[in-house]
Amino acid sequence: MTLRPLIDLRAGLTQGEGVGRYAREVARALAARDDVEPRLFAPTWTPPALTLADAGLGGSPAFAPRLPSKPLTAALEALSIGVERLVRGGAAVLHNTQYRRLPSRLPAVTTIHDLAYLDSDRYVDAATAARMSRFARAAAARGDVLVTPSMAVAAEVVDRLQVDPARVLATPLGIDHVLRIRPAEAERAAVAEEVRRQGPFVLTAARIERRKNHVGLLRALERLGDAAPRWVVVGPDGEGAADFHLALSCSPIRDRVQLLGRVGEGSLRARLDACAAFALVPHDEGFGLAPLEAAALGRPVVTSAVPVVEEVCGGAATLVSPDAPEEIARGLEEVLGMPGGEREARATVARRATWAACAARHVEAFRLALDG
């Protein structure tokens, strides 16, 4: 039987990474299957960063007009109209990919990316934590099938939301998208010239926020003293970024730190290919995609020994305590001298994570929801 899931793709057209990457790549991998015909819900008022064709989804039925999605979904909710009525061909099951549920009468599969916010404003502001907590609890109470990016998060969902384990499926993410990205030759040449003039660098690619622990990595690099390599940080500011900027302004290695903000995929790939090592030591993660992407490209990686990252990056990265700058510093020293053979062995481990496998697990979740 051909499955027709309706996928919330709004983030997939407006966000390059995070939930956007997940929604886009899952939809693309589902569309490539013979037994799935995805439908897409992707209205947005601001100009999207990607078109459906850019995302490789131009052939899928979609509702993607230039309309503000929040007022639209609020109106549909008030009128008791499901979003499935807006998409040509209808749908059999709804997939909520972000922390806002679409109005629908269909059986639902809902993604819980992590529970770091649950009853806690440690990593996000109190209002956001409360909203996301309500969403997760409502999904659990409604009887949605819940999918998570890792087994560690699945176990946490079962425990903290008191959900029947049979309703929770881990759907590990893929990394093969990073292998498709091809930077322009001008981008490669510019980064190569920078390395020639300024020396090798360690790369971090993540939103600058409290949970990603940029301050901890800064302290580790400071411990290396004069031996500290350049540090290039890619990613926009997020919750708690001011703490990092303050720490950096007082740091003895501040002149060796380059903040690039948000960059395009090609530019990021050029820097991934050129970096001496990749480092990201978050306090918590739902999956930990960025370190796995870097490892798949043959980059030596230092990342956190926390349950989710250990599950995802075990065998592909050097794992350290995110709360121990001296341990992070030793990890950096280790990977900066890593031989090529070990890098390739780690890359082989990382490349086992594919979006096709992730999509197959989502198909299981859709069928479970349809079975009631």
C-alpha positions in Angstrom: 0.0 0.0 0.0 1.4 3.4 -0.9 1.7 5.7 2.1 0.7 9.4 1.8 2.1 11.2 4.8 1.6 15.0 5.1 4.9 16.5 6.3 5.3 19.8 8.0 8.1 21.2 5.8 8.0 24.8 6.9 11.4 24.7 8.7 12.8 22.7 5.8 12.5 25.7 3.5 13.5 28.4 6.0 16.2 26.9 8.1 19.5 25.5 6.8 20.3 23.3 9.8 18.7 21.7 12.8 15.0 21.0 12.4 15.2 22.4 8.9 17.8 19.9 7.8 15.9 17.1 9.4 12.5 17.9 7.8 14.0 18.5 4.4 16.2 15.4 4.2 13.5 13.0 5.6 11.0 14.3 3.1 13.5 13.9 0.2 14.4 10.4 1.3 10.7 9.4 1.6 10.0 10.8 -1.9 12.7 8.6 -3.3 10.9 5.5 -2.1 8.5 3.6 -4.3 6.0 3.0 -1.5 5.6 6.6 -0.3 4.1 9.7 -1.9 4.7 12.6 0.6 2.5 15.7 0.7 4.1 18.9 2.0 2.8 21.7 4.1 5.1 24.7 3.7 3.5 28.1 3.7 5.8 31.0 4.7 5.4 34.7 4.8 9.1 35.6 4.7 10.9 34.6 1.5 12.1 31.0 2.0 15.8 30.3 1.8 15.1 27.3 -0.4 12.4 26.4 -3.0 10.8 23.0 -3.2 12.9 22.4 -6.3 16.1 23.4 -4.5 15.2 20.9 -1.8 14.7 18.1 -4.4 11.0 18.0 -3.7 9.6 19.8 -6.7 7.5 16.7 -7.7 5.6 16.3 -4.5 2.1 17.7 -4.0 2.5 20.8 -1.7 0.7 23.7 -0.1 3.4 26.4 -0.1 1.9 29.8 -0.8 3.3 33.1 0.5 1.1 33.2 3.6 1.9 33.7 7.3 1.7 30.1 8.7 0.8 30.9 12.3 -2.3 32.9 11.6 -3.3 30.4 8.9 -3.0 27.4 11.2 -4.8 29.3 14.0 -7.7 30.0 11.7 -7.8 26.4 10.5 -7.9 25.3 14.2 -10.8 27.6 15.0 -12.7 26.3 12.0 -11.9 22.7 12.7 -10.3 22.3 9.3 -7.4 19.9 9.0 -4.3 21.0 6.9 -4.8 17.8 4.9 -7.6 19.5 3.1 -5.2 22.1 1.6 -3.0 19.6 -0.2 -3.9 18.0 -3.5 -4.6 14.3 -3.3 -5.2 14.2 0.5 -3.1 12.4 3.0 -3.4 9.4 5.4 -1.1 10.4 8.3 0.3 13.7 9.6 4.0 14.2 10.5 4.6 17.1 12.9 8.4 17.8 12.5 8.7 20.8 14.8 7.5 21.9 18.2 4.2 23.3 16.8 1.4 20.9 16.0 -0.6 21.3 12.8 -4.4 21.2 13.0 -5.6 17.8 11.6 -7.9 14.9 12.1 -5.4 12.4 10.8 -3.4 9.9 12.9 -0.2 11.7 13.8 3.5 11.0 14.1 5.3 13.7 16.1 9.0 14.3 16.3 10.5 15.0 19.8 14.0 16.2 19.0 15.1 16.2 22.7 13.7 17.1 26.1 16.4 19.5 27.3 13.7 22.2 27.8 11.3 20.0 29.8 10.5 22.0 32.9 13.8 23.8 32.6 15.0 27.2 31.3 18.6 26.2 31.5 19.1 26.3 27.7 16.1 28.3 26.4 14.1 31.2 27.9 11.3 30.3 30.3 8.4 31.1 27.8 10.0 28.9 25.1 10.6 26.1 27.6 7.0 26.2 28.8 5.7 26.2 25.2 7.8 23.3 24.1 7.0 21.4 27.3 3.3 21.8 26.6 3.8 20.5 23.1 5.6 17.4 24.1 3.1 16.5 26.9 0.2 17.1 24.6 1.7 14.8 21.9 2.2 12.1 24.6 -1.4 12.6 25.9 -3.0 12.5 22.5 -1.6 9.1 21.7 0.6 10.3 18.8 3.4 7.9 17.7 6.5 9.7 18.8 9.8 9.6 16.9 13.2 10.7 18.2 16.6 11.1 16.6 18.3 8.7 18.9 17.7 5.8 21.3 18.9 7.9 24.2 16.1 10.5 23.6 13.6 7.7 23.0 14.4 6.3 26.5 14.1 9.7 28.0 10.7 10.3 26.3 9.4 7.0 27.7 10.6 7.8 31.2 9.8 11.5 31.5 6.6 11.6 29.5 5.4 8.3 30.7 4.7 6.9 27.2 4.2 3.3 26.2 7.6 2.2 24.7 5.6 0.7 21.8 4.6 4.2 20.7 8.2 5.6 20.6 10.6 4.9 17.7 14.2 6.1 17.4 14.9 7.2 13.8 18.6 8.0 13.7 19.5 10.8 11.2 21.7 10.6 8.1 24.8 12.4 7.0 24.9 11.6 3.3 23.7 15.2 2.5 27.1 16.6 3.4 28.7 14.3 0.8 26.5 15.9 -1.9 27.5 19.5 -1.2 30.1 20.8 -3.6 31.7 24.2 -2.8 32.6 26.6 -5.6 36.3 26.5 -6.6 36.6 30.1 -5.5 35.5 29.2 -2.0 38.0 26.4 -1.8 40.7 28.6 -3.1 39.9 31.4 -0.6 40.0 29.0 2.4 43.3 27.4 1.1 44.9 30.8 0.8 43.7 31.7 4.3 45.3 28.5 5.7 48.6 29.3 3.8 48.7 32.8 5.3 47.4 32.3 8.8 48.0 28.6 9.6 45.7 25.6 10.3 42.5 25.9 12.3 40.0 24.1 14.4 36.4 24.5 13.2 33.2 24.6 15.2 29.9 24.8 13.4 26.8 25.3 15.6 24.5 28.1 16.8 26.3 30.0 19.6 24.1 29.1 22.5 24.5 28.0 26.1 23.8 24.4 25.4 26.5 24.1 22.7 29.1 25.1 25.3 31.3 27.4 23.3 32.7 28.9 26.5 33.9 25.4 27.6 35.7 25.0 24.3 37.3 28.5 24.6 38.6 27.6 28.0 40.1 24.4 26.6 41.9 26.2 23.8 43.2 28.8 26.3 44.9 25.9 28.2 46.9 25.1 25.1 48.6 28.5 25.5 51.0 29.4 22.6 50.3 26.0 21.0 46.6 26.8 20.6 45.5 26.7 16.9 43.3 29.2 15.2 39.6 28.7 16.0 37.0 29.4 13.4 33.4 29.5 14.6 30.5 29.2 12.2 26.9 29.8 13.3 24.5 32.6 14.4 24.0 33.8 17.9 21.4 32.0 20.0 20.2 31.8 23.6 23.1 32.7 25.9 25.4 33.9 23.2 26.3 37.1 25.2 28.1 34.9 27.8 30.4 33.6 25.1 31.1 37.0 23.6 31.9 38.4 27.0 34.3 35.5 27.7 35.9 35.9 24.3 36.4 39.6 24.8 38.6 38.9 27.9 40.4 35.8 26.5 44.1 35.7 25.9 43.5 33.9 22.6 40.8 36.3 21.3 43.1 37.3 18.4 43.1 33.7 17.2 39.3 33.3 17.1 37.4 34.1 14.0 33.6 34.4 14.2 31.9 34.0 10.8 28.2 33.9 11.7 25.9 32.1 9.3 27.5 30.9 6.1 26.2 29.0 3.1 26.5 25.2 2.6 29.3 25.5 0.1 31.3 27.8 2.3 30.8 25.5 5.3 31.8 22.4 3.2 35.0 24.2 2.1 36.0 24.9 5.7 35.1 21.4 6.8 37.4 20.0 4.1 40.2 22.4 5.1 40.1 22.3 8.9 42.8 20.5 11.0 40.0 19.3 13.3 36.4 19.8 14.2 35.4 20.5 17.8 31.9 20.8 19.4 31.4 19.9 23.1 27.7 20.4 23.9 26.2 19.8 27.3 23.2 18.1 25.7 22.0 17.0 22.2 19.1 15.4 20.5 21.4 13.7 18.0 24.7 15.5 17.3 24.7 15.8 13.5 27.5 18.3 13.0 30.3 16.2 14.6 29.1 13.2 12.6 29.1 15.2 9.3 32.7 16.3 10.0 33.8 12.7 10.8 32.2 11.4 7.6 34.4 13.9 5.6 37.5 12.4 7.2 38.0 15.2 9.8 39.3 14.3 13.2 36.6 15.2 15.7 36.4 16.1 19.4 32.9 16.0 20.9 31.1 15.3 24.2 30.8 12.1 26.2 27.1 12.6 26.9 24.7 9.7 26.2 23.2 10.9 22.9 26.6 11.8 21.4 28.2 8.6 22.7 25.4 6.7 20.9 25.7 8.6 17.6 29.5 9.4 17.4 30.9 6.4 19.2 33.8 5.0 17.1 33.8 8.2 14.9 35.1 10.8 17.3 37.2 11.4 20.4 34.8 11.8 23.3 35.5 14.1 26.3 33.6 15.6 29.2 32.1 18.9 28.3 32.6 20.1 31.8 36.4 19.5 31.9 38.4 22.0 29.9 41.7 20.1 30.6 40.2 16.9 29.1 38.9 18.8 26.1 42.4 20.3 25.6 44.0 16.8 25.7 41.4 15.6 23.2 42.3 18.5 20.8 46.0 17.6 21.1 45.2 14.0 20.3 43.2 14.6 17.2 45.4 17.3 15.8 48.1 14.6 15.5 45.8 11.8 14.3 47.2 9.7 11.4 45.3 9.4 8.1 44.4 5.7 8.5 42.5 6.4 11.8 40.7 9.3 10.2 39.5 7.1 7.4 38.4 4.3 9.8 36.3 6.9 11.7 34.8 8.2 8.4 33.7 4.7 7.5 31.8 4.5 10.8 30.2 7.9 10.3 29.0 7.2 6.8 26.8 4.3 8.0 24.2 6.9 9.0 22.0 7.5 6.0 18.8 9.3 5.4 17.4 6.3 3.5 17.6 4.3 6.8 16.1 7.2 8.7 13.2 7.3 6.2 12.6 3.6 6.5 12.2 4.0 10.3 9.7 6.9 9.6 7.7 4.5 7.4 7.5 2.1 10.3 6.2 5.0 12.5 3.6 6.0 9.9 2.3 2.5 9.6 2.1 2.2 13.4 0.1 5.4 13.6 -2.3 4.1 10.9 -2.7 0.8 12.7 -4.1 2.8 15.6 
